[in-house]
C-alpha cells in the first residue's frame, strides 16, 4: 500500500477551503425574496461602483433564494468568490437559473451561471440549472452547464467546497480552456443530463474536454444520477491525444446510479500520477457492458478491443503510457437487485455481457501489477436513502420502440411544452428535487458492512461527510500526521530495477518528495547517453515505468535520476 505519500496534498485539499479567506472585503447580496435584483446584476453593480476589489467575497444569506437570468463573466481575470454567510441557520443559499427573457427563446435560462475569466471559489451553496420551485413547467428549459471556462481563458482555478450542484443537461463544470486546477470537495453533484434537451453523450460532473489540466482533485463528494461520465477528458478525434492531465486524485467519493453511457472516468492522456482510492460505488455502470457501436464510439483511447473487434468498454480508461504512476485500491462497489434484474433481462442478447463489466483496462491492470487484485471489490451494501436505479431509462434505450440503442437527440421524448403541457417524461431517471438532495438523501450504510472499515486507516469507504465525526477525525489526522493518514515520500529515491538482469524489459521505480524537474536517463558503460526516460516537472509521489531495451546490445548499463538538488545512479544488466 502506498497511501502515505499523499498526506500533504490531502491536507491542503481539506484545509485550504477553510483558510482561503484572509483580510477580505465582504459584500452581502440580497435574496430575490427580500427584493434583491438578479444575482449577476448585484455583482455587476458592485464591480462597477467599487472596481474589481482584489479580495472581495460575496456572501449569500443562509436559506435565501437567488435567481440569475444571465451568465456572469469576471472580465479582467479577477477572482470571483461566493459563499454562504455565517449564521445559526444551517440551510445553504439557493441559486436557480431563471428564464432569460430575451432573444429567440426568452423562456430559456442562460446557457450557464458562470463563464469565468478568472479563478472561481464557491462554498456552501445550492445551485440548480433551472427554477426548481416550478418543476412541471421549467425542466424542459434545462441548459448545458453551470460553470464554464471558455476557450479564451487558461490557467484558472475552480474550487468548489460543501456545495450541491444539480440539473444541467450537459455538464456541471466544463473547461474549454485549459485550467490549472479543478478541485471539488465535500459536495453533492446530482442530476447530470436530461434527454429532453440533449443526447445520451451528455450528463457529466466534470467535462475537461481535450485540454491540458495541471490537477483534478475530487475528495469526499457524492455523485448521484449521471447519464454519461463523472469525468470526461476526451479528444476531439479518437486518433489524437488530449492535453495532459498531470495529476488526478479521486478519493473517498460515493457514486450512486450512473448510466455511464461512454464510461465513468474517461481520463485521456495522463501525466505523472493517478490516484483512485477509498471510493464506494452503487450501480455505477447501470447500462451494463455491451457491444454497442453508439456507446463504444468514445471508448477508443485505450486501443483495446472486445471479441467483436469494437472498442472494449471499461469504467476507467486512458491512453496507454508507461510513465503514469497509478494507485487504484480499496474501492468497493455494489450492484442492487434492481440493477442485476436489468442485466438479467438482456443476458441472452448478442454482445450483452449480462453484467456491469470490468472497471479497468488491461493496460491499467498491467501497470498496477499485483495491486490490481485489490483495486475494486464487489460486495453487497445498501445505502439508507438513494434514488432508484436508472432502469426505466436503460430499458427505453434498448427498446425497439424507444431509443433503439442510438445516442438520440433532443425531441426523442414527448415532454412538456414551455409550461403549456405538464411535465411528463416517463423514461427520465429518478430525478430528485434539490430539497430531497438536501434533506432526504442518505448514503450511510450498516456499520457491520466490510465497507465501513474498508478505507485506509479503517475509515468508511466513500464520502466521509455521511459520517461527520469520522470525517472530523480523518481531517485532524491529516493535520497532525497520524499513522492512518496518508503521507508523501520523505526523500528523493531511486530503486533497483526489477527484474535484474532482464530481457528485454525491466521496471524502474523512483520517488519525488516535492515538485521539481526530474530527469531519468540511461547510459552505456562508455558514458554515452542511450535513452531519456523522463524529462519533466513531477508532482510529489512515487513513480514507476518500464524500460524496454530490445534494440540495445547485451551488457551493463547505468541509469541516473536527477533533480536540481540531487542525483542518484544505479547499474543494471541486459542479458539476451
Secondary structure as UniProt FT lines:
FT   HELIX           3..6
FT   HELIX           7..19
FT   STRAND          25..29
FT   HELIX           32..34
FT   HELIX           39..50
FT   TURN            54..55
FT   STRAND          56..60
FT   TURN            62..63
FT   STRAND          65..68
FT   TURN            75..76
FT   STRAND          80..84
FT   STRAND          93..97
FT   TURN            104..107
FT   STRAND          114..116
FT   STRAND          120..123
FT   STRAND          125..128
FT   HELIX           132..134
FT   HELIX           135..138
FT   HELIX           139..141
FT   STRAND          145..149
FT   TURN            151..152
FT   STRAND          157..161
FT   STRAND          164..168
FT   STRAND          171..175
FT   STRAND          181..185
FT   STRAND          188..192
FT   TURN            195..197
FT   TURN            200..201
FT   STRAND          204..209
FT   STRAND          213..219
FT   STRAND          222..226
FT   STRAND          231..233
FT   TURN            238..239
FT   STRAND          245..251
FT   STRAND          254..258
FT   TURN            261..262
FT   STRAND          265..266
FT   STRAND          270..277
FT   STRAND          280..282
FT   TURN            284..287
FT   HELIX           293..296
FT   TURN            297..298
FT   HELIX           300..302
FT   TURN            307..308
FT   STRAND          314..317
FT   STRAND          325..329
FT   STRAND          331..334
FT   HELIX           337..345
FT   TURN            346..348
FT   TURN            350..351
FT   STRAND          358..360
FT   HELIX           362..368
FT   HELIX           369..374
FT   STRAND          376..378
FT   HELIX           391..398
FT   TURN            400..405
FT   TURN            410..411
FT   TURN            418..419
FT   TURN            426..427
FT   HELIX           434..439
FT   TURN            447..448
FT   HELIX           450..453
FT   HELIX           456..458
FT   HELIX           464..466
FT   HELIX           468..480
FT   TURN            483..484
FT   STRAND          493..494
FT   STRAND          505..512
FT   STRAND          516..524
FT   TURN            525..526
FT   STRAND          529..538
FT   STRAND          541..548
FT   TURN            550..551
FT   STRAND          555..563
FT   TURN            564..565
FT   STRAND          566..574
//
